[in-house]
Amino acid sequence: MLRWTIIFIIIAIIAGILGFGGIAGASAGIAKIIFFIFIVLFIVSLIRGGLKR
């Protein structure tokens, strides 16, 4: 999932450089959402892993 975040950030940077503001904003927004989902799932997996021990 972190891989998808990096891909969308790269798309946003390239679109921003080329002047496609709408696409850059959308890609940055998607990257932000995916990143926060990744963080939440990471924290949940840490908690579940700690409870099993």
C-alpha positions as CSV (number, residue, x, y, z in Angstrom):
1,M,0.0,0.0,0.0
2,L,2.9,2.3,0.7
3,R,4.0,1.5,-2.9
4,W,0.7,3.0,-4.3
5,T,1.2,6.1,-2.2
6,I,4.6,6.7,-3.7
7,I,3.2,6.1,-7.2
8,F,0.5,8.7,-6.7
9,I,2.9,11.2,-5.3
10,I,5.2,10.8,-8.3
11,I,2.2,11.2,-10.6
12,A,1.2,14.4,-8.7
13,I,4.7,15.8,-9.0
14,I,4.9,15.1,-12.7
15,A,1.5,16.5,-13.3
16,G,2.3,19.6,-11.3
17,I,5.5,20.2,-13.3
18,L,3.6,19.8,-16.6
19,G,0.9,22.2,-15.4
20,F,-2.0,19.8,-14.9
21,G,-3.2,21.3,-11.6
22,G,-6.4,19.2,-11.4
23,I,-4.7,15.9,-11.9
24,A,-1.9,16.9,-9.5
25,G,-4.3,17.8,-6.8
26,A,-6.4,14.6,-7.3
27,S,-3.3,12.4,-7.2
28,A,-1.9,14.2,-4.1
29,G,-5.3,13.7,-2.4
30,I,-5.4,10.0,-3.3
31,A,-1.8,9.5,-2.1
32,K,-2.7,11.2,1.2
33,I,-5.7,9.0,1.8
34,I,-3.8,5.8,1.0
35,F,-1.0,6.9,3.3
36,F,-3.3,7.4,6.2
37,I,-5.0,4.0,5.5
38,F,-1.5,2.5,5.5
39,I,-0.7,4.1,8.9
40,V,-3.9,2.9,10.5
41,L,-3.4,-0.7,9.2
42,F,0.2,-0.6,10.4
43,I,-0.8,0.4,13.9
44,V,-3.6,-2.2,14.0
45,S,-1.1,-4.9,13.0
46,L,1.3,-3.8,15.7
47,I,-1.4,-3.9,18.3
48,R,-2.6,-7.3,17.1
49,G,0.9,-8.7,17.0
50,G,1.6,-7.4,20.6
51,L,-1.6,-9.0,21.9
52,K,-0.7,-12.5,20.5
53,R,2.6,-12.6,22.4
